[in-house]
Amino acid sequence: MKIVVLIKEVPDTWGERRLSLETGLVERAASAPVLDEIDERAVEAALAFADAHPGTEVAVVAMAPASAVATIRKALAMGATSALHVVDDALRGADLLLTAEVLAAAIRRVGFDLVLAGNLSTDGGGGVVPAMVAEMLDAPQLTGLSTLEITDDAVSGDRVSDAGTMRVSAPLPAVVSITEAMPEGRFTTFKGIMAAKKKPFETVDAGDLGVAPEDAATARYIMLSVAERPPRQAGTKIVDEGDAGERLAAFLLAEGVA
Ligand SMILES: Cc1cc2nc3c(=O)[nH]c(=O)nc-3n(C[C@H](O)[C@H](O)[C@H](O)COP(=O)(O)OP(=O)(O)OC[C@H]3O[C@@H](n4cnc5c(N)ncnc54)[C@H](O)[C@@H]3O)c2cc1C
């Protein structure tokens, strides 16, 4: 079984995060880069299966700036078998469609029985890359799974929605995205970090994958403007001096809530 996990480097969720008002891109220098936590969970899901099924290969694939090597190595230190890093300045600012095209080509190069991804990245937050990748690979997709069972020829899990929980299944090869309900990624060990240095790590550009970013530039979306979110307004605090109930009701009425 070969499981490909899509991993993305993102600015630290707990650090300061800023968008460049000139390019609309994340200011990557503003906070420490990390492996997206949701993707750590996807790596964990693959490794948990590999632990119980010796011979399973777990390959991680990332499209990220050249500086992301350490982040990708973290997935190898967790236990992944190999890594493919797509680096190309022409992919800077890639939109969702181009990203999916590049990732699908990278997955084809690696080969796969199952692709695992996060359902939504912490920075871009598009939430559609896994579905697009599935379409391009002509593989069934199970998105937003909160549980996962993998067998030799199928994958299944629970998909929770506002209305209830669906039990879904697909034959392999398939593409799956998981939610934060899945277990957290394991810690890396010193042994794992040392072993990661010797694991296969391939670096390719868009041309190696047969993708020409510039050819399709006009068909892609263009950012027209970007603005910072306005600072939060201070809320209204009601201190109880015997009349808090009345003041709260008056406040809600004035806001049109009640
Ligand atoms: C040179 C360079 C610079 C870049 N600069 C930026 C930047 O400034 N800001 C930014 O947001 N993105 C940047 N990217 C990455 C790329 O543009 C985004 O990954 C893409 O737009 C995906 O959008 P999303 O995160 O909203 O996807 P979502 O659909 O929210 O992602 C869902 C899941 O898809 C998978 N996935 C998504 N993107 C990638 C990826 N790149 N590699 C592997 N798996 C992935 C992950 O499993 C993720 O959890 C850069 C890439 C390169 C090569």
The ligand as an SDF file (V2000), in Angstrom:
LIG
                    3D

 53 58  0  0  0  0  0  0  0  0999 V2000
    6.9940   29.6920   -4.0420 C   0  0  0  0  0  0  0  0  0  0  0  0
    5.6610   29.4550   -3.3740 C   0  0  0  0  0  0  0  0  0  0  0  0
    5.1100   30.4690   -2.5590 C   0  0  0  0  0  0  0  0  0  0  0  0
    3.8430   30.2560   -1.9560 C   0  0  0  0  0  0  0  0  0  0  0  0
    3.3300   31.2550   -1.1970 N   0  0  0  0  0  0  0  0  0  0  0  0
    2.1140   31.0880   -0.6060 C   0  0  0  0  0  0  0  0  0  0  0  0
    1.5560   32.1050    0.2150 C   0  0  0  0  0  0  0  0  0  0  0  0
    2.1290   33.1730    0.3740 O   0  0  0  0  0  0  0  0  0  0  0  0
    0.3500   31.8650    0.8110 N   0  0  0  0  0  0  0  0  0  0  0  0
   -0.3300   30.6490    0.6460 C   0  0  0  0  0  0  0  0  0  0  0  0
   -1.4200   30.4640    1.2300 O   0  0  0  0  0  0  0  0  0  0  0  0
    0.1680   29.6940   -0.1320 N   0  0  0  0  0  0  0  0  0  0  0  0
    1.3840   29.8750   -0.7560 C   0  0  0  0  0  0  0  0  0  0  0  0
    1.8970   28.8600   -1.5140 N   0  0  0  0  0  0  0  0  0  0  0  0
    1.1410   27.5950   -1.6490 C   0  0  0  0  0  0  0  0  0  0  0  0
   -0.0920   27.6100   -2.5820 C   0  0  0  0  0  0  0  0  0  0  0  0
   -0.3510   28.7860   -3.2280 O   0  0  0  0  0  0  0  0  0  0  0  0
   -1.2740   27.1430   -1.7360 C   0  0  0  0  0  0  0  0  0  0  0  0
   -0.9020   25.8970   -1.2450 O   0  0  0  0  0  0  0  0  0  0  0  0
   -2.5840   26.9650   -2.4750 C   0  0  0  0  0  0  0  0  0  0  0  0
   -3.1100   28.1640   -2.8870 O   0  0  0  0  0  0  0  0  0  0  0  0
   -3.5690   26.0990   -1.6520 C   0  0  0  0  0  0  0  0  0  0  0  0
   -4.5610   26.8640   -1.0410 O   0  0  0  0  0  0  0  0  0  0  0  0
   -5.2440   26.4870    0.3490 P   0  0  0  0  0  0  0  0  0  0  0  0
   -4.1900   26.4340    1.3780 O   0  0  0  0  0  0  0  0  0  0  0  0
   -6.3640   27.4720    0.5030 O   0  0  0  0  0  0  0  0  0  0  0  0
   -5.8330   25.0000    0.1000 O   0  0  0  0  0  0  0  0  0  0  0  0
   -6.8600   24.1070    0.9420 P   0  0  0  0  0  0  0  0  0  0  0  0
   -7.8270   23.5460   -0.0440 O   0  0  0  0  0  0  0  0  0  0  0  0
   -7.4330   24.8420    2.1200 O   0  0  0  0  0  0  0  0  0  0  0  0
   -5.9000   22.9560    1.4790 O   0  0  0  0  0  0  0  0  0  0  0  0
   -6.4520   21.7250    1.9730 C   0  0  0  0  0  0  0  0  0  0  0  0
   -5.3470   20.6680    2.0300 C   0  0  0  0  0  0  0  0  0  0  0  0
   -4.7600   20.4920    0.7260 O   0  0  0  0  0  0  0  0  0  0  0  0
   -3.3670   20.2060    0.8740 C   0  0  0  0  0  0  0  0  0  0  0  0
   -2.5670   21.3060    0.3050 N   0  0  0  0  0  0  0  0  0  0  0  0
   -2.9420   22.5830    0.0220 C   0  0  0  0  0  0  0  0  0  0  0  0
   -1.9150   23.2900   -0.4840 N   0  0  0  0  0  0  0  0  0  0  0  0
   -0.8570   22.4500   -0.5100 C   0  0  0  0  0  0  0  0  0  0  0  0
    0.4940   22.5830   -0.9190 C   0  0  0  0  0  0  0  0  0  0  0  0
    0.9750   23.7460   -1.3850 N   0  0  0  0  0  0  0  0  0  0  0  0
    1.3210   21.5000   -0.8200 N   0  0  0  0  0  0  0  0  0  0  0  0
    0.8510   20.3090   -0.3510 C   0  0  0  0  0  0  0  0  0  0  0  0
   -0.4180   20.1300    0.0530 N   0  0  0  0  0  0  0  0  0  0  0  0
   -1.2630   21.1780   -0.0160 C   0  0  0  0  0  0  0  0  0  0  0  0
   -3.0880   20.1030    2.3830 C   0  0  0  0  0  0  0  0  0  0  0  0
   -3.2630   18.7700    2.7930 O   0  0  0  0  0  0  0  0  0  0  0  0
   -4.1920   20.9920    2.9610 C   0  0  0  0  0  0  0  0  0  0  0  0
   -4.4830   20.6910    4.3240 O   0  0  0  0  0  0  0  0  0  0  0  0
    3.1400   29.0370   -2.1440 C   0  0  0  0  0  0  0  0  0  0  0  0
    3.6880   28.0320   -2.9440 C   0  0  0  0  0  0  0  0  0  0  0  0
    4.9510   28.2270   -3.5500 C   0  0  0  0  0  0  0  0  0  0  0  0
    5.5320   27.1460   -4.4000 C   0  0  0  0  0  0  0  0  0  0  0  0
  1  2  1  0
  2  3  1  0
  2 52  2  0
  3  4  2  0
  4  5  1  0
  4 50  1  0
  5  6  2  0
  6  7  1  0
  6 13  1  0
  7  8  2  0
  7  9  1  0
  9 10  1  0
 10 11  2  0
 10 12  1  0
 12 13  2  0
 13 14  1  0
 14 15  1  0
 14 50  1  0
 15 16  1  0
 16 17  1  0
 16 18  1  0
 18 19  1  0
 18 20  1  0
 20 21  1  0
 20 22  1  0
 22 23  1  0
 23 24  1  0
 24 25  2  0
 24 26  1  0
 24 27  1  0
 27 28  1  0
 28 29  2  0
 28 30  1  0
 28 31  1  0
 31 32  1  0
 32 33  1  0
 33 34  1  0
 33 48  1  0
 34 35  1  0
 35 36  1  0
 35 46  1  0
 36 37  1  0
 36 45  1  0
 37 38  2  0
 38 39  1  0
 39 40  1  0
 39 45  2  0
 40 41  1  0
 40 42  2  0
 42 43  1  0
 43 44  2  0
 44 45  1  0
 46 47  1  0
 46 48  1  0
 48 49  1  0
 50 51  2  0
 51 52  1  0
 52 53  1  0
M  END
$$$$
